[in-house]
Amino acid sequence: MMKKYSLDKSKINVLLLENIHENAAGFFHENGYNNVECLKEALSGAELEEKLRHTHIIGIRSRTELRKEILEKAPKLIAVGCFSIGTNQVDTGDAKMLGIPVFNAPFSNTRSVAELVIAECIMLMRGIPEKSMLAHNHKWLKSVKNSVEVRGKTLGIIGYGHIGSQVSILAECMGMNIVYYDIEKKLSLGNAKPVSSLNDLLRISDTVTLHVPSTALTHNMISTQQVAIMKKGSCLEGRCGRL
C-alpha cells in the first residue's frame, strides 16, 4: 500500500544527490516545496541512513544505492526519483512493499548518449586515442594507416532499445550500414537490419556498440571468445554495466 501523508508542502523535505541539475530544485521551489537540499556527491552507509531519517522525497542518479536495509530505515520516505534510464540502484520490489513509489527518466539522456557513441565510433575508427596518447608523449604520428571514414562501414548494435535505435538513426545519416541484435523482436528504423545471433553480428561488423542492462543475462556477454569472432581491426564500444 502507498504511504499516505497530508503534510503541508512546507514540511516536506526533499534531498537531491549526485549533482542533479539545479532545474530540479527550481521545479520543487516553484511548486511550493521549500525544504530542498542539494548535494554534489553520492551518499552511502550511515551518512545516507542519517539523511533518510528526515527525508520525504529523494532524487538520485546511479551511484547512490537504495537497498532494502536502507529503505527500511527511512520512515518518512514517500517517493524515490531516479534521474537515470534504469532503476538498478534501487531495490524496487522492497520499495513497493514499503509503499514507496520509484520513478525513473527513461528518455532523459537518450540523445546525449547516442551522440557520444557516434563520436567514440569516429575516434576509434580514426585511431584518435592512440595518436593522442603519442602526441602527449611528444611523438607525432602522421599516418593514415588504420584510420578510416565511418561512411560505408557496418555498425553492429547489441540492444536495440531507446539508445540503440537512436544510435542507428544517427549512424545511418552518416552513411553507415546498420545491423542489430536483440533478444526481443524490434521494429527496424530506416535501413537497419536485424541478425539472428550475437555471433552473426560480431562477424560482419566493423564497429560494435552495446546498449544492454546490467543483468545476469548480460554479465560477461562479451568475452575472449566473442572478441575472437570479430573482424580484425574492428572496434568495440560498451554502454552496459559489465563487459
N, C-alpha and C positions, 0 to 999 in steps of 0.2 A: 504493500500500500504506500501511496505517496505521503510524505510528511506534509501536514497542513499547518501553515503559520498565518497569523493575522497581524504580524508585526508591521508597524509603521515603517516606511522605507528608510526613514532617518535612523532606524535602529538596526538595519541590516548591514552587516559587514561583508565587504567584497574584497577578495585577495587575488591579485593578478601577478603571476610569477613569470620568470624567464623572459623579461624584457618585451612583454606583449605591447603592441603599438599603442601609443597614447590615445588614439581614436577610441579604443575600447573604454578607457577610463572616462573619456569625454562623453561617450554614449550613456554610461551609467549616471554621470552627473546631470546630464540633460533630462534624464528621466526620474530625477528625484533621489537617487542613491548617492549620498554624500560621504559615506564612510568607505572610501576606496583606497586600498593600499597597493602600490605597485613596486615590485622588486625586480631587479635585473637578473638575478640568479635563480636557479632551481633550489628547492629545499628537500631535505630528506631527514629520516630518523627523528630524534627528539625535537629538533628545531621545527620540523614540519608538523609534528603532533601538537606542539605548543601553539602554533599559529592556527591550526584547525579547531582548537577548542572554542575559539570565539568567531570562527568564520562561517558565514551562511552560504556564500557563493564563491567558488574558486575557479580561476581561469589558468590553465597550464598549457605548455607545449609538450614536447616529447620526453624531456629529461626528468620531469617530476613524476614519480610513480605513486599512484594511489592504490595500494594493495589492501586486502581485507583487513589486516591488522591495523592499518592506518585509518581506514574508513570507520571502523568500529569505535575509534577514539575521537570521532568528530561528531558530537551530539547535536550540533546546531546546523550541520551541513544540509542544504536543501537542493543544491544543483552543482554540477561539475561541467565546465565548458572546456573542451579540448580544442585549442587553436591549432589543429592539425588535421590531416586527412583521416587518420585512423584513431582508434581508442585503445591500442595495445597497452598503453601505460596505465590503464585503469582496469581493475577487476570489475567489469561491468555487471556480471552476474551477482556478485556480492553487493554492489551498489544498488541494484534493483531490489534485492531482498531487504535492504535497509531503507528503501523508499527514496533513494537519491537518483534522480534522472541524470543521464550523462549525454551531453551534446558534443558533436564534432563539426568540422567545417570541411566536407569532402571536396569542395571545389576551390578552396581558398588560395592554393598556390599551384594549381594545375599548370597554368600558362607559364609561370615563373620557372618551374622545374623543367617543363618541356623545352623552353628556350635554352636553359643551361645544358640540357642533354645535347641539343644540336651544336652548341658552342664547343662542348667537350669532344663531340664526334669530329668536328673540323680540326680541332687542335691535335687530336690523336692521329688522324689520317695525314696531317701535315708534319707530324713529328715535332710539334712545338715544345712539349715538356722536355725532351732530350736536348733540343737546341737551346732552350732557356737555361737549363742546368749548366751546359757547357759555357754559355755566354757569361753566366755569373762566376764562372771559374776562369774567365779571361781567355776563352777559346771561341773562335768564330767559325762555325761550321756552315759554310755557304755551299751546300749540296742539296740537290733536288731528289736524291736517292730516297726511296720510301716516303716521298712527300707527294701526295696525290689529291686531286679535287674529289669532293664527295659526289659530284654530279655523275650519274650513271652507275654508281656503286649501289650495292644491296645492303639495306639496313634491316637487321633482324630484331624484332621487338618481342620480348618474352613478357607476357602480361599485357593484354590489350584492353586495359581499363580506361579510366578518365585520363591519366597521364600518357599511357602508352598510345592511345588513339590520337591525342593531341600532338605527340611527337611525330606520329605517322603523317598528319596533315602538313606540318611544317617541313618535314624531310622531303615529302613529295613535291612541295613547292620549290625545293632546291634541286629537283631533277633526280632524286634518288628512287631506287626501286624498293618497295616495302613488302616484307613478309613478316608474319607474326604467328606466335603460338600461344594458345591459352587453353586451360583445361575446360573452360566453358565456351559454348558457341557464341560468337560475337558478330555484330553487323560490321562488315568491312566498310571503311571510309575511303573514298577516292579509288585509287587503283591498288590498294593494299590487298595482299593475298594471304589467306591462312595456310599453314602447313600442318601436316598430321602429327608430327612429333617434334620434340625438342632437338633431337639429333639431326633431323632433316634441316631445321633452321640453322643449326650451327655449321653444317656442311656448306651451305650456299651463301652465307652472309659475309660481307666484308667488314662489317662492324655490328656488334651485338649490344643491345641495351636491355637491362632487366628492370621491370616495374611490377614487383610482386610483394605481397605482405610477408612479414616475418612470422612463419608458422612452422610446425613440424614437417609439413609437406615441402616447404621451400628450403629447409635447412640443408646446406651443402649441395644444393641442386646444380651448382657449377663447381666441379672438382677437376682433378688432373685428367680423369677420363674424358670429361666433356671438352676441356681445353684441347686435348689431343685430336679431337674430331674437327676442330675449327680450321679454316683455311690458313695457310702460312702467311704471316704478316697482317692478319685481321686484328681488329680491336675489340675490347670488351669493356663495357661500362656497367656499373651496378647502381640500382636505386631500390635496394631491398635491405632488410635488416641484417642479413648474414649471407655471405658468399662462400 
